[in-house]
Amino acid sequence: MRRFALLSFVVLAAPLAVAAQQPTAPQPAAPPPAVPHDSVRGAIRAIDVRARTIEVTTGVGYALRVVVMHVPASVPITAAGAGHRQPIGLAALKLGDVVRASFGGYRSPFVAYTIERIGRVETGVEPTP
């Protein structure tokens, strides 16, 4: 019985001992996980210029979604014009402006990458008689 136990130990432990003595090749560094990103097209619901955040409402009917984004100073904010885009500042955006924004991050507030104003609300909803 002792021989069987000793033989079993040698048979099972020998490959582990040999593997532990062999140098292992360095593993390549894993790339950092990609930051999730998305885009939204909707109307500006709220703007906080001091905190540099905007809230954009998008969706139809009962399927509305509000996306809160932090807007760093380096984010390009443009206004779609006649065939070209002109840069504007965060303070130029107004409530109700229609924007297209790309953003990313893991939780709200997300971080905006680009913001483009594609429409502007000049007048409110007119009453009907």
N, C-alpha and C positions, 0 to 999 in steps of 0.2 A: 504494500500500500504506500509505503514511503517512497519507493522508487517511482511509482506512478505520479505521485504528487510532485516530486522533484522534476521528473521529466516534463510534466504539464507546465510547471513554472518556467522551465528553461525554454520550452517551445513557444510559450506565449510572451515571455519577457524578452527574449533575444531580439525579435524584430523591433521592439520598442527601444531597446538600448542602442541598436545600430542606427535607427532613425534619429535618435537624440544626438548622436555623435556627428552626423552629417551636417555640414553647413547648409543653411537654407538660403535660397536666392532672395534678394530683396524684392519685396512686392512693390509694384508701381503704386504711386499715391492715387487714391480714388479722387475723381473730380468732385468738387463741391456740388451739393444738390442744387439743381436749378430753381430759381425763385419762380413760383407760379405767377403767370401773368394772364391778363384778360383785357377786354376792352368793353366800353359802355358807350351808348349813345342815348342821350336824354336831356332833360331840362334841369338847370341848376335850381336847387331847392333852397340852399343856404350857402353863404360865403362868410368866412371869418378871415379877414386879411391879416390880422395880427397873428393868429395861430397858423395861418397859411393852410387852411383846410376848406374843401368844398364838399357839398352833398349833391349828388346827381340822382334824380328820380328817373327810372326807366321802366318800361313794361306797358301792358295794355289791360284795362279793366281791373279785375281783382288780382291780377298777377303783377303787381307793382313791386319794385325793388329799389331800395335806397343804397347807394354806394358812397361811403365817406372816404375821401382821399386827402392825404397830406401832400402839399405841393411844395417841394423844395425850390429854392431860388434858381437853381440851374435848369429847371424844367422849361422847355420851350412852349410858350403859349402863343398860338397864332389865330388869326381870323381869316376865314376863307373869303377871298375877294373874287373879282372877275378874272379867273384864270390863274391867280397867284395867291400866295399866303403872306400876310404881313404880320410881323411880330407885335404882340400887345402885352400888357402887363396883367397881373392878377387883379389889380384894382379896376381894370377895364371891363371885366366880366360883371354882368348884372343878373339879378334873379330872373329866372324865366328864359335865359339864353339857352339855346340848344347847342350842346357840345358833343364832341366825340373825343373820348379820352382812353388812353391805354394806361394800365396800372398793374401793380404786382404787390406781392407781399403775402404774409401768412395769415394776418388777421386785421381787422378794421382798427384804425384807419389804414387803408392801403396807401402805397406810395405811387403817386402819379408819375408816368414817364413822359407823356406828351398830352397836350390838351389843344384841341382845335375848335374854335367857335364856328359852327356851320349855319347858324341862324340866330336872329336877334328879334326879341319881342319889343317892338316900338310902341305899340298901343295895346291896351288890355282888351278883354272881351267886351264887345259892345252889347248893350242890352237890346233885347228884341221886344217889339211892341206887343 
